[in-house]
């Protein structure tokens, strides 16, 4: 019997005009937070919908808790929870009424319902909002209500498809604190996210692009794979600064993050000193700081390498 609670082998999902998932093999251990990241259109949502038994795969095998999702769909569905990207509860019902409705859907007894509702309202920090209609909740509270409704019947595995997209940073932190607590209770979480700071909270992260998994490892190992070092540069005007640093031989790459330029270099301490000298009098330097590589740095490098490889492959096939 497999030691993995989620396992896919050469999973393929095809639609009439596209192969959305292309030979994905994933192994998830019980009790971990598994993160799936990648650009829009990478196949993340399709993968999660298959795992949550909403879509049927074109081919390949999917096992949840050791059971085949096609042969044992009913048994599997009773043990999993799924939370989609969009708020999909009943806006004209109150917080309490939404929870009560889902408790009835899953046939909880009256005593079970009272116990679970009280626990979940406290757990999701919604005790003060039980009489508020869902339509009038903030984005963060809507997501916490959706999570509470998903947890009403205590699933073993929880699938969350970009659950914090569009939610403010404070609410995102609160939501992830709740997810961390769920993990401590033994629930296995499979989460897709566009945010690299959230990916760093996962125990394992898989990077998906064009329907394939390009890398799957711990956040620490992924960051360690970054081939250079990083300098964060803030200077004005930014575009002129970007143009100047691109011409410096010791700057390997430049990315823009808001007001910051992130430079990839071989030696961050040395490059920081050189930048101060080479840009002096040409732009207004605000800060030049060596930084540890981030998940974002590592994944951008992976995307660029993948794009170069794809272009090279197309040329060779031509």
C-alpha positions in Angstrom: 0.0 0.0 0.0 1.3 3.5 -0.9 2.6 5.7 1.9 1.2 8.8 0.1 -2.2 10.3 0.8 -2.3 11.9 -2.7 -0.6 10.2 -5.6 -0.9 10.8 -9.3 0.8 8.9 -12.1 1.1 10.4 -15.6 -2.1 12.4 -15.2 -3.4 13.8 -18.5 -6.4 16.0 -19.0 -7.3 17.1 -22.5 -10.0 19.5 -23.7 -11.0 19.8 -27.4 -8.3 22.4 -28.2 -5.7 22.0 -25.5 -3.9 19.5 -23.2 -4.3 21.3 -19.9 -2.5 18.7 -17.8 0.4 16.8 -19.5 1.7 13.8 -17.7 1.7 15.1 -14.1 3.0 12.8 -11.4 2.7 14.1 -7.8 3.3 12.5 -4.4 1.9 14.1 -1.2 2.6 12.9 2.3 -0.1 12.9 4.9 -0.3 16.0 7.0 1.7 18.3 4.8 0.9 21.5 3.0 1.6 20.9 -0.7 1.8 24.1 -2.8 1.1 24.3 -6.5 2.4 27.5 -8.2 2.8 28.7 -11.7 1.5 31.3 -14.2 -2.1 31.7 -15.3 -3.1 28.9 -17.7 -0.5 26.5 -16.3 -3.1 23.8 -15.5 -3.3 24.3 -11.7 -7.1 24.7 -11.4 -7.6 21.7 -13.8 -5.3 19.6 -11.7 -7.1 20.5 -8.4 -10.5 19.8 -10.0 -9.4 16.3 -11.0 -8.0 15.6 -7.5 -11.2 16.9 -6.0 -13.2 14.5 -8.2 -14.9 17.3 -10.1 -13.3 16.5 -13.4 -12.5 13.1 -14.9 -8.9 12.7 -16.2 -8.3 11.7 -19.8 -5.8 9.2 -18.7 -3.4 8.4 -15.8 -4.0 7.3 -12.3 -5.1 9.3 -9.2 -5.1 7.8 -5.7 -6.4 9.6 -2.6 -5.9 7.8 0.7 -4.9 4.8 -1.4 -8.2 4.7 -3.3 -8.7 5.2 -7.0 -10.8 8.3 -7.6 -12.7 6.7 -10.5 -13.4 3.3 -8.9 -14.0 4.6 -5.4 -15.3 8.1 -6.0 -18.1 8.0 -3.5 -15.8 6.8 -0.6 -13.2 9.4 -1.6 -15.7 12.3 -1.8 -16.7 11.7 1.8 -13.2 12.4 3.0 -12.2 15.5 1.0 -13.1 19.2 1.0 -12.8 21.6 -1.9 -12.6 25.4 -1.9 -12.7 27.1 -5.3 -11.2 30.4 -6.4 -14.5 32.3 -6.3 -16.7 32.8 -3.3 -19.5 30.3 -3.9 -21.7 30.5 -0.8 -25.1 32.0 -0.5 -24.8 35.8 -0.2 -28.4 36.3 1.0 -27.9 34.0 3.9 -26.1 35.0 7.1 -22.8 33.5 8.3 -24.7 31.2 10.7 -27.3 30.2 8.0 -24.6 29.2 5.6 -22.9 27.0 8.1 -26.3 25.5 9.1 -27.1 24.8 5.4 -23.8 22.9 4.8 -24.2 21.0 8.1 -27.6 19.8 6.8 -26.1 18.9 3.4 -23.7 16.6 5.1 -26.4 15.2 7.4 -24.9 16.2 10.7 -27.0 15.5 13.7 -28.3 18.5 15.7 -25.7 18.0 18.5 -22.9 17.6 15.9 -24.1 20.7 14.1 -24.1 22.8 17.2 -20.7 21.6 18.3 -19.1 22.0 14.9 -20.6 25.5 14.2 -19.5 26.8 17.6 -16.0 25.5 17.0 -15.7 26.7 13.5 -17.1 30.2 14.2 -14.4 30.6 16.9 -11.7 29.0 14.7 -12.5 31.3 11.7 -12.8 34.4 13.9 -16.4 34.9 12.8 -18.2 34.8 16.2 -19.1 38.5 16.1 -20.5 38.2 12.6 -23.0 35.3 12.8 -26.0 37.5 11.8 -24.3 39.3 9.0 -25.3 38.3 5.4 -22.4 36.8 3.5 -22.7 39.5 0.7 -21.8 42.1 3.3 -18.6 40.4 4.5 -15.1 41.6 3.6 -13.2 39.6 1.1 -11.1 38.0 3.8 -14.1 37.1 6.0 -15.9 35.6 2.9 -12.9 33.3 2.4 -12.8 32.3 6.1 -16.6 31.6 5.9 -16.1 29.4 2.8 -13.3 27.5 4.6 -15.5 27.0 7.7 -18.3 25.6 5.5 -15.8 23.3 3.8 -14.6 22.1 7.2 -18.1 21.4 8.7 -17.8 17.7 8.1 -14.1 17.4 9.0 -12.4 16.3 5.7 -9.1 14.4 5.7 -7.8 16.2 2.7 -8.5 19.9 1.8 -8.1 21.2 -1.7 -7.9 25.0 -2.0 -7.6 26.7 -5.4 -6.0 30.2 -5.0 -8.0 30.8 -1.8 -6.6 34.3 -1.1 -6.6 35.9 -4.5 -7.8 39.5 -4.2 -7.7 39.4 -0.4 -5.8 42.1 1.5 -2.4 41.2 3.0 -3.6 41.2 6.6 -6.4 38.8 5.8 -4.1 36.6 3.8 -1.8 36.2 6.9 -4.8 35.4 9.1 -6.0 32.8 6.6 -2.7 31.1 6.4 -2.5 31.1 10.2 -5.7 29.1 10.1 -4.3 26.7 7.5 -1.2 26.1 9.6 -3.4 25.2 12.5 -5.4 22.8 10.3 -2.1 21.1 9.4 -1.3 20.8 13.1 -4.6 18.9 13.5 -3.5 16.4 10.9 -5.4 17.6 7.8 -3.5 17.4 4.5 -3.7 20.6 2.5 -3.2 20.9 -1.3 -3.1 24.6 -2.2 -2.6 26.5 -5.4 -1.4 30.1 -5.0 0.0 33.0 -7.1 1.9 34.4 -4.1 5.5 33.4 -3.5 5.3 34.3 0.2 2.5 31.8 0.6 4.5 29.2 -1.3 7.3 29.6 1.3 4.8 28.5 3.9 4.3 25.1 2.2 6.3 22.0 3.2 6.6 21.1 -0.5 6.2 23.2 -3.6 5.6 22.2 -7.2 6.1 24.6 -10.1 3.7 24.0 -12.9 3.9 25.5 -16.4 2.2 24.5 -19.7 0.5 21.6 -18.0 3.8 20.0 -16.6 5.5 20.0 -13.3 9.0 21.5 -13.9 10.2 21.2 -10.3 8.9 19.8 -7.0 10.9 20.3 -3.8 11.0 22.0 -0.4 11.1 25.9 -0.4 14.6 25.8 1.1 15.9 23.5 -1.7 14.2 25.5 -4.4 15.8 28.8 -3.2 19.2 27.0 -2.9 18.9 26.1 -6.6 19.1 29.8 -7.6 22.3 30.2 -9.6 23.4 33.6 -8.4 23.0 36.2 -5.6 20.6 39.1 -5.3 20.9 42.8 -4.8 17.8 44.9 -4.2 18.2 48.4 -5.7 15.9 51.4 -5.4 16.9 54.4 -7.5 15.2 57.2 -9.4 14.4 57.5 -12.2 13.8 53.7 -12.3 13.7 53.2 -16.1 17.0 55.0 -16.5 18.5 53.0 -13.7 17.3 49.8 -15.3 19.0 50.8 -18.6 22.2 51.6 -16.9 22.5 48.4 -14.8 21.7 46.2 -17.7 25.0 47.4 -19.3 27.1 46.5 -16.3 29.1 43.3 -16.9 28.6 42.0 -13.4 24.8 42.2 -13.5 23.4 39.0 -14.9 19.7 39.8 -14.8 17.3 42.6 -13.8 13.7 42.3 -12.7 11.2 45.1 -11.6 9.2 44.7 -8.4 7.2 47.9 -7.8 9.8 50.6 -7.0 12.5 48.0 -6.6 15.0 46.6 -9.1 16.1 43.0 -8.3 19.5 42.3 -9.7 21.0 38.9 -10.1 24.8 39.0 -9.6 27.6 36.5 -8.8 28.7 38.2 -5.6 26.1 40.4 -3.9 28.4 42.2 -1.4 30.9 43.1 -4.1 28.2 44.1 -6.6 26.5 46.4 -4.1 29.7 48.4 -3.6 30.3 48.5 -7.4 26.8 49.8 -8.0 27.2 52.6 -5.6 30.3 53.7 -7.5 29.1 53.1 -11.0 25.7 54.8 -10.5 27.0 57.8 -8.5 26.0 61.1 -10.1 23.9 59.4 -12.8 20.7 58.6 -10.8 19.4 59.2 -7.3 20.4 56.2 -5.2 17.9 55.4 -2.4 19.1 52.0 -1.3 21.4 49.2 -2.5 21.0 46.1 -0.3 22.3 42.5 -0.8 19.4 40.1 -0.2 19.0 36.3 0.2 17.4 34.7 -2.9 13.7 34.3 -2.7 11.2 31.8 -4.1 10.3 34.5 -6.6 13.9 34.8 -7.7 14.2 31.0 -8.2 10.9 30.6 -10.1 11.6 33.5 -12.4 14.9 31.9 -13.3 13.1 28.6 -13.9 10.6 30.3 -16.2 13.3 31.9 -18.2 15.3 28.7 -18.5 12.1 26.9 -19.5 11.3 29.5 -22.2 14.8 29.3 -23.6 14.6 25.5 -23.7 11.2 25.6 -25.4 12.5 28.0 -28.0 15.6 25.9 -28.6 13.4 22.8 -28.9 11.2 24.5 -31.5 14.2 25.5 -33.6 15.7 22.1 -33.5 12.4 20.5 -34.5 12.1 22.9 -37.4 
